[in-house]
Amino acid sequence: MAVPKRKTSKSRRDKRRATHGLEAPRVNTCPQCGSPKRAHRICPTCGTYKGREVEPLRIP
């Protein structure tokens, strides 16, 4: 019968179980276009945030 050589510490055990509580991200609807978007982010379809149109960052 296989037996562990060393005791698994509490932190190592809990790190392994940390992903058990993960869930899907919350999704809201955009008030401008009605498409689904994540909260506190620019709408990917119409490009608005808090009712204002936002320009994406220009990276050279």
C-alpha positions in Angstrom: 0.0 0.0 0.0 1.4 3.4 -1.0 2.0 5.8 1.9 3.2 9.4 1.7 6.7 10.0 2.8 6.0 13.4 4.3 3.0 15.1 5.8 1.2 17.5 3.4 1.2 20.9 5.0 -2.0 22.9 5.5 -0.9 25.6 3.1 0.0 23.1 0.3 -3.3 21.3 0.9 -5.3 24.5 0.8 -3.5 25.8 -2.3 -4.5 22.7 -4.2 -8.2 23.3 -3.2 -8.2 27.0 -4.0 -9.6 26.5 -7.5 -12.6 24.6 -6.3 -14.5 27.8 -5.6 -14.0 29.4 -9.1 -17.1 30.4 -11.0 -17.9 32.1 -14.3 -17.4 35.9 -14.5 -20.5 38.0 -14.0 -22.0 39.5 -17.2 -24.1 42.7 -17.4 -25.9 44.2 -20.4 -24.6 47.3 -22.1 -27.1 50.2 -21.6 -26.2 51.6 -25.0 -26.3 48.6 -27.3 -27.7 45.8 -25.1 -24.9 43.4 -25.8 -23.4 41.4 -22.9 -20.3 42.9 -21.3 -18.3 42.5 -18.0 -18.8 45.1 -15.3 -16.5 48.2 -15.1 -15.1 47.6 -18.5 -15.5 49.2 -22.0 -18.2 47.6 -24.1 -16.4 45.5 -26.8 -19.0 46.2 -29.4 -19.9 49.9 -29.2 -16.9 51.1 -27.2 -18.7 53.1 -24.5 -18.2 53.3 -20.8 -20.6 55.0 -18.3 -22.5 56.5 -21.3 -19.4 58.1 -22.9 -17.6 56.9 -26.0 -14.1 55.9 -25.2 -11.1 55.7 -27.5 -9.0 52.6 -27.2 -5.3 53.1 -26.3 -3.1 53.5 -29.3 0.0 51.3 -28.8 2.8 51.8 -31.4 
